[in-house]
Amino acid sequence: MPQLGFKLRFRFPFLVHVSVIFLLALTLFADPNPAASDNRSISPDKKWTYQPDADPPEIRKTGSDEVGVSFSDECGGGGCDSATIVWAPDSRRFAYGYGHGRDHSTSLYQLDGNEWRPLKSLRDSNEILEAVERVLATQGAKKGLKRDRLQLSEYYERVHNWIDSNTATVYVCDFERAEPEDQFFLVRLVFTLKFDQVGNWEIIRKRPMSDQEFDRFQKQNFER
């Protein structure tokens, strides 16, 4: 049984599986409580407010009906029911985490003048996906399994915090199982992104997520 590195303290409305191990692993990725984003709804400069109850959810200029961003692309099929927003300290950028079921993604936006512009998303980074694939391939090889024997159960990516206005920390977790065997694989990685003035970003650091970081991540995102 893999050492998944999480404590058995969650209650998750997730699909029941015959295997107890599989159920416990899936609980890692239960959708966050929507209340978790309440304290992040307003930008640090108070000029912009996230409106989760709009249809679709929007970023509006605070105190008005002026729409800065409409999340119509992100919110299909209930993808924004438990979305979160993480603002950069200078309010010029934010990360929008959304998704449901097996797939959780993050969009990035930058303010240019009075206009919000979408940036390259995390999912568009081959470097992130390739790093996840390498870890999965290594884990599978240790058990004599090829990568094509693994089946995605859940993928989760999120901007965890902004170190400063141009630097963000990203957490990526990927959980997969081998078919038809009941063997389970968990990838936990941390990436540091650096943004330039026009909003292009690059990964300047990648490393495994520590147990302490993983525990803190769970507390911040799943225990509110």
PyMOL commands that set and color helices and strands:
alter all, ss='L'
color gray80, all
select helices_A, chain A and resi 20-27+34-40+76-78+122-124+126-142+147-149+211-222
alter helices_A, ss='H'
color red, helices_A
select strands_A, chain A and resi 48-51+58-61+67-70+84-87+93-100+103-112+115-118+150-164+167-178+184-195+201-208
alter strands_A, ss='S'
color yellow, strands_A
deselect
rebuild
show_as cartoon
